Amino acid sequence: MNARGTCPPGQYPSPGGFPATSLTYLQGAPVGFGEAIRQACRNGFAYRGRASRSAYWWFLLFQGVVFAVVAIASTPLAGNKGASLAIAIIISLPLLYLEMATLALWVRRLHDTDRSGWWILILIVPYVGAITLLIFTLLKGTPGPNRYQP
């Protein structure tokens, strides 16, 4: 804690107030691009804990690049149905894992804003649900521990 009584980014006070402890990935620590990808893939089925904005958005960027590369690479094979089917079968499992990791990351991102992962079901409501979840993912996480801290 500094003189103003606030903690530096990436830290929060222990229950007694001192000393400040460093956050881990599942506690919502900010991460870079490579670390976001490694940790999201490593914690692909971890629905407990929190995810920082940087962890969430870096992984979504990575996922978008992967899907774009797959779409571009599979375009020349569109005329050959046998090759297209083989490619689709080969890459479907890794892409499915990316989707599952994104779902877990989305839930952890909601946890960081002190909301239940069940908020993801708001996507059932057309337009409003997607906009609401976008706003939730853009919000700053709750400072300090919250009820979703691992």
N, C-alpha and C positions, 0 to 999 in steps of 0.2 A: 504494500500500500504506500502511496506517496503522501506528500504533505497535505494534499487536498482531500485525502480520505478515499481516493479511488484507486483501483488496481490498474496496472498496465494492461494493454491488450493481451489476451491469451492467458490471463491469470485471474484468479479470484481468491479471496481470503478464505482460510480454513475456518471452521465453525468458531474458533476462539478469536478470529480476526487476524492473527499473524501466525506463522509466516505465509506469504502468498505461495500457492502451489501452481505448477505449470499444468496446463490442460493436456489431455491426450486426444487422439483423433475422435474417439467415441464420446468424449466430453465436449465436443464442439470446437476444438482447436483449429485455428486457421491453417490451411495447408497450401502448398504450391501445386502446380499442374501434375507433375509426376507422382507426388505423394498422394494426391487425391485419387488418381487412377489406381495406384497400388492398394491403398487402404479400402477403397470402395470394392474392388474385386476380392480382397481378402475378407472383407466383412459383408459379402454379398447377401447373406441370409440373416444378418444381425439387425433385428428390428428394435432392439433396446438401445438407449443412448441418444446422443445428439449428433447433428452434422452442421458444421458452419456453412455460411453462405459460400465461402470459397470452395469448400469440399464439394458442395452440391453443384455449383455452376461450372467448375472445372471439369467435373465428371460428365455433365451434360454436354459440354463442348466436345469432349472426347467421344462420347456416344454419337453425337451428330456427325463428326468427321468419319467415324467408322461406318455409319450407315450410308453416308455419301459415297465413300470409297467402294463399298459393296455394291451400291446401285450403279455407279459408273463402270465398275469392273464387270458386272453381270449384263450390261446392255449389249455388248457384241454377241453374247451367247443367246440372245432372245430368239433368234431364228432356229437354233438347234435345240429342239425340245429335250432330247436326251441329256445333253450337256447342262441345260438349264436346270433340269430336275436333279442331276447329280450335284451341281453346285449348291442348289437350294438345300439339299439334304446335308451336305457337308458343313455349310455355314449356319444352319438353323440352330444348332445347339449352342455355339458361342454367342450368337445374337440373343437367344432366349435367356442365357445367363446374364448378359448385359441388361436386359429388361428387368430381370428379377433383382439384380443389384441396384438398379435405378429405383425400383419400387421400395426397397429397403432404405435407400438413401433419402427418398422422398418422405418416408415415415419419420426417419431420424431428423430431417430438416424441420418437419412439423413439431417434433418434440423440442427442438431448439427454441422455437417460438412459444413454448409451453402449451402446445395444443396436442390433442390426441391424434394418433395416426388414422383413426377412423374418419377424420376430416377428408380423407382422400375420396370417400364415397360421395362427396359433393359434386364430383365430376359427372354424376348421373344427371344433374341439372344442366341443360345445354347453356353454353356461353357463360352464364353467371358462375357456374362451378369452376370452369377453367380460369376465369379472371380472379376469382376468390383465391384459388390455390396459387396462382402466380403472385398475387399480392403477399400471401403468407410466406412464400419462398424468398421474396425480396426484403421482408422485414428483418431487422436486426434481432439476433437471438436474445433471450432473456439473460441479463448479467447475473453471474454467480450461479450457484446450484439451483436446479428446479426439480420438479417431481419426476422428470425423466432421466435424471443423472444416473449413470450405471453404478 
